[in-house]
Amino acid sequence: MARKSRKAEQLKQEIVNSVPVDQRKMITQPITFTYLNGEMTMMQTRIQTKIMEKLQDRISKALRRNNQSGYMGDLFTDADFVPLPGGQTMYLTFEVKYSELGVEATHYEDVDKAARAMQSIIYEKEVTDEQGHHATEYTVVFDKVTIPNKDNASGTVERRDSIKLRMLPETARDLFHIIPYHRYLKDAIFLFSSNYAGRIYLLINANKGLGTWTVEYQKLRKILLTTYDKESKKVTVDKYRDINDFKKRVLEPARKEIAEAEDRVDCTFDYEFRYPSGKKRGTPEFVVFHIHLTDLGRKMNQKRLTGKGRVEEAVAEEITEKVPDPAPQREAAAEPVAPPMQEW
């Protein structure tokens, strides 16, 4: 059985490797989505990738419009948020098919569980009110998730074909507003089995133009381990408090799995801890990621530099060299904006 499994994996790898570099599916994603706070499972990262895939035409057109600055303006305009007849608020609704997530029907329950947990993913936004007071807002990315029932009228188990995730208009504006984007290999996200490999791959990919990414240890914990209880509205980062546990359960599995997929990803990484002055052990102050382009990554860069008609790709790749703090800043409105609905 193991030999058969290895043969199947080898065949799959050969098929993937045979795809020319310029034909591999790339996803252009806003930095804010990459830096969202929330402990995501492998399945949640796949769902996020599929949502982003549905926005690629819109993102590509916006990048072409704004390629002089290298930054995206609002991806969604007021025209996208027109109230329905009767004054009913419209929302953005993303539909993801079970068949798009690379799982057998026997694992659809895992998709359901992951979809429900998408309501626990949050982002932080620094706001200032009219009196000049500063505060941090915590907002759920998807305020509603719809999961189809699995039992039909005949009593046999049957799965409808998709889940739906709803995003409020103001959330969409914040997440896609004047921020840099980065590009990653869609297939890479579907290679990983550990919960943290996909998230960490996205983080190092967003910073690969720097070669080295230094991030505060506590900030990295917030990105990877934040949990949000919708009922109590309590935000916590309690998991793997001991640095040895964090290394064993989070960093090492991700590093090893990404390294094992070196021929199918564009970058890998090593890391080290940087401690407060005078200390050599205990809780580090920073985690330093040393990011290495793979042969595939170098080929992709070469294709980007020599290809024609790829202005938007060049822009998206270049802006990884100037990644700012992903938290968008806007003045707090007295009343939340109540806009519209489109479906992808």
C-alpha positions as CSV (number, residue, x, y, z in Angstrom):
1,M,0.0,0.0,0.0
2,A,2.8,2.4,0.9
3,R,4.6,1.5,-2.3
4,K,1.5,2.3,-4.3
5,S,1.1,5.6,-2.5
6,R,4.6,6.6,-3.2
7,K,4.2,5.8,-6.9
8,A,1.0,7.8,-7.0
9,E,2.8,10.8,-5.4
10,Q,5.7,10.4,-7.7
11,L,3.4,10.4,-10.7
12,K,1.6,13.5,-9.4
13,Q,4.9,15.3,-8.9
14,E,6.0,14.5,-12.4
15,I,2.8,15.9,-13.8
16,V,3.1,19.1,-11.8
17,N,6.8,19.5,-12.8
18,S,5.9,19.0,-16.5
19,V,3.7,22.1,-16.5
20,P,5.7,25.1,-18.0
21,V,6.5,27.9,-15.6
22,D,4.4,30.4,-17.5
23,Q,1.3,28.1,-17.3
24,R,1.4,27.5,-13.6
25,K,-1.6,29.2,-11.9
26,M,-0.6,32.2,-9.8
27,I,-2.7,33.9,-7.2
28,T,-2.4,37.6,-6.6
29,Q,-3.4,38.3,-3.0
30,P,-3.5,41.4,-0.8
31,I,-1.0,41.5,2.0
32,T,-3.9,42.0,4.4
33,F,-5.2,38.6,3.7
34,T,-1.8,37.0,4.2
35,Y,-1.4,38.8,7.6
36,L,-4.9,38.1,8.9
37,N,-5.0,37.0,12.6
38,G,-6.4,33.6,13.1
39,E,-5.4,30.0,13.6
40,M,-6.3,28.5,10.3
41,T,-6.4,24.8,9.3
42,M,-5.0,23.6,6.1
43,M,-8.6,23.5,4.7
44,Q,-9.3,27.1,5.7
45,T,-6.2,28.2,3.8
46,R,-7.4,26.4,0.8
47,I,-10.8,28.1,1.1
48,Q,-9.1,31.5,1.3
49,T,-7.1,30.6,-1.8
50,K,-10.2,29.7,-3.8
51,I,-11.9,32.9,-2.8
52,M,-8.9,34.9,-3.9
53,E,-8.8,32.9,-7.2
54,K,-12.4,34.1,-8.0
55,L,-11.1,37.8,-7.7
56,Q,-8.1,37.4,-10.1
57,D,-9.6,39.1,-13.1
58,R,-10.7,42.1,-11.0
59,I,-7.3,42.3,-9.3
60,S,-5.4,42.0,-12.5
61,K,-7.3,44.8,-14.2
62,A,-6.9,47.1,-11.1
63,L,-3.1,46.4,-11.1
64,R,-2.9,47.4,-14.8
65,R,-4.7,50.6,-14.0
66,N,-2.4,51.4,-11.2
67,N,0.9,50.0,-12.3
68,Q,2.7,53.3,-12.1
69,S,2.4,53.5,-8.3
70,G,2.7,49.8,-7.6
71,Y,-0.2,50.0,-5.2
72,M,-3.9,49.1,-5.5
73,G,-6.6,51.7,-5.1
74,D,-10.0,50.5,-3.9
75,L,-10.7,47.1,-5.6
76,F,-14.4,47.7,-5.0
77,T,-16.1,51.0,-5.8
78,D,-19.4,52.5,-4.7
79,A,-20.9,51.1,-7.9
80,D,-20.4,47.6,-6.4
81,F,-22.3,48.5,-3.3
82,V,-25.7,49.7,-4.4
83,P,-28.5,48.8,-2.0
84,L,-31.1,46.3,-3.2
85,P,-34.7,47.5,-3.9
86,G,-36.4,48.3,-0.6
87,G,-33.2,49.6,1.0
88,Q,-31.9,46.1,1.8
89,T,-28.1,46.1,2.3
90,M,-26.1,44.1,-0.3
91,Y,-23.1,42.0,0.7
92,L,-20.2,40.3,-1.1
93,T,-20.9,36.6,-1.2
94,F,-18.2,34.1,-2.2
95,E,-19.2,30.6,-3.2
96,V,-16.7,27.8,-3.0
97,K,-17.5,24.3,-4.3
98,Y,-16.5,21.3,-2.3
99,S,-15.0,19.8,-5.5
100,E,-12.6,22.8,-5.7
101,L,-10.9,22.0,-2.4
102,G,-9.1,18.8,-3.4
103,V,-10.8,16.4,-0.9
104,E,-12.8,13.2,-1.3
105,A,-16.5,13.2,-0.4
106,T,-15.7,11.3,2.7
107,H,-13.9,14.3,4.0
108,Y,-16.6,16.9,3.4
109,E,-17.2,17.1,7.1
110,D,-13.7,18.6,7.4
111,V,-14.8,21.3,4.9
112,D,-17.9,22.0,6.9
113,K,-15.8,22.4,10.1
114,A,-13.3,24.7,8.3
115,A,-16.1,26.8,6.8
116,R,-17.7,27.4,10.2
117,A,-14.3,28.4,11.7
118,M,-13.9,31.0,8.9
119,Q,-16.1,33.2,11.1
120,S,-13.3,33.3,13.7
121,I,-10.7,34.9,11.4
122,I,-10.3,38.6,12.3
123,Y,-8.3,41.6,11.2
124,E,-7.1,44.6,13.2
125,K,-7.6,48.2,12.2
126,E,-6.2,51.3,13.9
127,V,-8.9,54.0,14.0
128,T,-9.1,57.6,15.2
129,D,-12.3,59.3,16.2
130,E,-13.3,62.9,15.8
131,Q,-11.8,63.7,19.2
132,G,-8.4,62.3,18.2
133,H,-8.7,59.2,20.4
134,H,-6.9,56.2,19.0
135,A,-8.2,52.6,19.2
136,T,-7.9,49.2,17.7
137,E,-10.9,47.6,16.0
138,Y,-11.2,43.9,15.7
139,T,-13.5,42.8,12.8
140,V,-14.5,39.4,11.6
141,V,-13.6,38.9,7.9
142,F,-16.7,36.8,7.1
143,D,-19.8,37.6,9.1
144,K,-21.9,34.8,7.8
145,V,-21.2,31.3,6.5
146,T,-23.9,29.1,4.8
147,I,-23.3,25.3,4.8
148,P,-25.7,23.0,2.9
149,N,-27.5,20.2,4.6
150,K,-26.2,16.8,3.8
151,D,-29.4,14.8,4.0
152,N,-31.9,14.9,1.1
153,A,-35.6,14.0,1.1
154,S,-35.0,10.4,0.4
155,G,-32.9,10.0,3.5
156,T,-29.7,9.1,1.7
157,V,-26.5,11.1,2.3
158,E,-26.0,13.7,-0.4
159,R,-23.9,16.8,-0.5
160,R,-24.9,20.0,-2.2
161,D,-22.1,21.5,-4.2
162,S,-20.9,24.6,-2.4
163,I,-20.5,26.7,0.8
164,K,-21.1,30.4,0.8
165,L,-19.2,33.0,2.8
166,R,-20.5,36.6,3.2
167,M,-18.3,39.7,3.7
168,L,-19.6,43.1,4.7
169,P,-18.9,45.9,2.3
170,E,-16.9,48.0,4.8
171,T,-14.7,44.9,5.5
172,A,-14.1,44.4,1.8
173,R,-13.1,48.1,1.4
174,D,-10.6,47.9,4.3
175,L,-9.0,44.6,3.2
176,F,-8.5,45.7,-0.4
177,H,-7.8,49.4,0.0
178,I,-4.4,50.9,-1.1
179,I,-2.3,48.0,-0.1
180,P,0.5,46.0,-1.8
181,Y,-0.3,42.6,-3.2
182,H,2.0,39.5,-3.7
183,R,1.8,36.5,-6.0
184,Y,2.1,32.9,-5.0
185,L,1.7,29.4,-6.6
186,K,-1.9,28.2,-6.1
187,D,-0.7,24.5,-6.3
188,A,1.6,25.1,-3.4
189,I,-1.3,25.6,-1.0
190,F,-2.7,22.3,-2.0
191,L,0.5,20.4,-1.4
192,F,0.6,20.9,2.3
193,S,-1.0,18.8,5.0
194,S,0.1,20.6,8.2
195,N,-2.0,23.5,9.4
196,Y,0.8,26.0,9.5
197,A,2.8,25.2,6.3
198,G,0.4,27.0,4.0
199,R,0.2,30.1,6.2
200,I,3.9,30.3,6.7
201,Y,4.5,29.7,3.0
202,L,2.3,32.7,2.2
203,L,4.2,34.9,4.7
204,I,7.6,34.1,3.4
205,N,6.4,34.4,-0.2
206,A,5.1,37.9,0.6
207,N,8.5,38.8,1.9
208,K,10.8,36.9,-0.5
209,G,11.9,40.0,-2.3
210,L,13.6,41.0,1.0
211,G,15.5,37.7,1.3
212,T,15.2,38.0,5.1
213,W,12.1,38.8,7.0
214,T,12.3,39.8,10.7
215,V,9.1,39.7,12.6
216,E,8.3,40.2,16.3
217,Y,7.7,36.9,17.9
218,Q,4.5,38.0,19.5
219,K,3.2,39.4,16.2
220,L,3.9,36.1,14.5
221,R,2.0,34.3,17.3
222,K,-1.0,36.6,16.7
223,I,-1.0,35.9,13.0
224,L,-0.8,32.1,13.4
225,L,-2.5,31.4,16.7
226,T,-5.2,33.9,17.4
227,T,-8.6,32.5,18.3
228,Y,-11.8,34.4,18.4
229,D,-15.0,33.4,20.2
230,K,-18.0,34.9,18.4
231,E,-20.3,34.6,21.4
232,S,-18.1,36.2,24.0
233,K,-16.2,38.3,21.4
234,K,-13.0,37.3,23.2
235,V,-9.7,37.3,21.3
236,T,-7.0,35.1,22.7
237,V,-3.5,33.8,21.7
238,D,-3.0,31.0,24.2
239,K,-1.7,28.1,22.2
240,Y,2.0,26.9,22.4
241,R,3.1,29.6,24.9
242,D,6.4,27.8,25.5
243,I,8.9,28.7,22.7
244,N,9.9,25.0,22.4
245,D,6.3,24.0,21.8
246,F,5.9,26.8,19.2
247,K,9.1,25.6,17.5
248,K,8.1,21.9,17.6
249,R,4.4,22.3,16.7
250,V,4.5,25.3,14.3
251,L,7.8,26.3,12.8
252,E,9.5,23.0,12.3
253,P,6.6,21.1,10.7
254,A,6.2,24.0,8.3
255,R,9.9,24.3,7.5
256,K,10.2,20.6,6.8
257,E,7.1,20.3,4.7
258,I,8.0,23.3,2.6
259,A,11.6,22.0,2.1
260,E,10.3,18.6,1.0
261,A,8.3,20.4,-1.7
262,E,11.3,22.4,-2.9
263,D,10.8,21.4,-6.5
264,R,7.2,22.5,-6.5
265,V,7.4,25.8,-4.6
266,D,9.1,29.1,-5.4
267,C,10.7,29.6,-2.0
268,T,11.8,27.8,1.2
269,F,13.1,29.1,4.5
270,D,15.3,28.6,7.6
271,Y,14.9,30.7,10.7
272,E,16.6,31.8,13.9
273,F,15.5,33.5,17.1
274,R,16.8,36.9,18.1
275,Y,16.6,37.6,21.9
276,P,16.4,40.8,23.9
277,S,19.8,42.3,24.6
278,G,21.9,40.2,27.1
279,K,19.8,37.0,26.7
280,K,20.5,33.9,24.8
281,R,17.5,31.7,25.6
282,G,13.9,31.9,26.7
283,T,11.2,33.8,24.8
284,P,12.7,35.5,21.7
285,E,12.0,39.1,20.7
286,F,12.1,38.4,17.0
287,V,11.9,35.5,14.6
288,V,14.2,36.0,11.6
289,F,13.2,34.1,8.5
290,H,16.0,33.5,5.9
291,I,14.1,33.0,2.6
292,H,15.6,31.1,-0.2
293,L,14.4,31.1,-3.8
294,T,14.2,27.6,-5.3
295,D,15.1,26.7,-8.9
296,L,11.4,27.1,-9.7
297,G,11.4,30.5,-8.0
298,R,14.4,31.7,-10.1
299,K,12.8,30.4,-13.3
300,M,9.6,32.3,-12.4
301,N,11.6,35.5,-11.8
302,Q,13.4,35.1,-15.1
303,K,10.1,34.5,-16.9
304,R,8.7,37.7,-15.3
305,L,11.7,39.7,-16.4
306,T,11.7,38.5,-20.0
307,G,8.0,37.9,-20.6
308,K,5.9,40.2,-22.7
309,G,2.5,41.6,-21.7
310,R,3.1,41.0,-18.0
311,V,3.1,44.5,-16.6
312,E,0.7,43.5,-13.8
313,E,2.9,40.5,-12.8
314,A,6.0,42.7,-12.6
315,V,4.3,45.2,-10.4
316,A,2.8,42.6,-8.1
317,E,6.2,41.0,-7.7
318,E,8.2,44.2,-7.2
319,I,6.0,45.5,-4.4
320,T,7.0,42.6,-2.1
321,E,10.2,44.7,-1.5
322,K,8.3,47.3,0.4
323,V,5.7,45.6,2.5
324,P,4.2,47.9,5.1
325,D,2.3,47.2,8.2
326,P,-0.8,45.4,6.7
327,A,-3.3,47.0,9.1
328,P,-5.3,49.6,7.1
329,Q,-5.9,52.9,8.8
330,R,-9.0,54.9,8.4
331,E,-11.0,57.4,10.5
332,A,-13.8,55.7,12.5
333,A,-17.1,56.7,11.0
334,A,-19.9,57.7,13.3
335,E,-22.1,55.2,11.6
336,P,-20.9,52.1,9.8
337,V,-21.3,52.3,6.0
338,A,-24.1,50.1,4.9
339,P,-23.7,49.0,1.3
340,P,-24.3,46.0,-1.3
341,M,-23.9,42.5,-2.9
342,Q,-22.1,40.7,-5.6
343,E,-21.4,37.0,-5.9
344,W,-18.4,35.1,-7.1
